Amino acid sequence: MRPQALIFLGAPGAGKGTQAREVSKHFSIPQISTGDMLREAVRSGTPLGLAAKVKMEAGELVPDEMVCGIVDERIGQPDCRNGFILDGFPRTIAQADCVGCTLEAKGRGNPLVIDIQVDEDLLLKRLTGRRTCSVCGEIYNVYFNPPRVEGVCDIDGGKLLQRADDSEETIRQRLVAYEEQTSPLIEYYRAKGLLHEVDGNRKPEVIAEELIEFLGTA
Ligand code: AMP
């Protein structure tokens, strides 16, 4: 894979994080998740975290200026030289314009956009069943990929937690935000000839294998 920016698009629960993790490991490029960065800011109680917390808990998007700033700063770091994965960013047309300008200004060329498409009933099961290890971040699902012992990570014995915004009410709001604000990005990138669509209704390992093969030639 040549050094380039990869953007992972998809509804909440589409498997962006899971696939980005595999691609990141395989090609040794960083996975940049705005959701993880915002959750970290919330945990540390920074001004950004305090401002983002209310929006995140309501399942709404955080204002564009906030996320564009942290992404701009992150992709300027040395470990992004050989490429990087934007996981969960951009999520609005304004964010896409913003990252497009940044990449151009840095001479990084066009991003390659991977859109992971998943049917809504499956999205709901993936979100309500999702559990994350509080130590290593490994992702499980109580329906499809349960840990050997309930509530405990297979890898390091860490406690498995449900994300605060994976409650049913917040999930509904996040899906609305996706439909209204993020799904127009599919056409936006398709029109620029940058979109690669992936059927995300299959097993994660099957998708990852296919994606890595595709990216190896991209
Ligand atoms: P995620 O982990 O990607 O599902 O993101 C969790 C939450 O963080 C979202 O529901 C938003 O509130 C916020 N968030 C993450 N990325 C963005 C973004 N690119 N733009 C606005 N809000 C975001």
Boltz pocket constraint, residues with backbone or C-beta under 6 A from the ligand:
constraints:
  - pocket:
      binder: B
      contacts: [[A, 12], [A, 34], [A, 35], [A, 36], [A, 38], [A, 52], [A, 55], [A, 56], [A, 57], [A, 59], [A, 60], [A, 61], [A, 62], [A, 63], [A, 64], [A, 67], [A, 87], [A, 88], [A, 89], [A, 90], [A, 91], [A, 92], [A, 95], [A, 165], [A, 174]]
      max_distance: 6.0
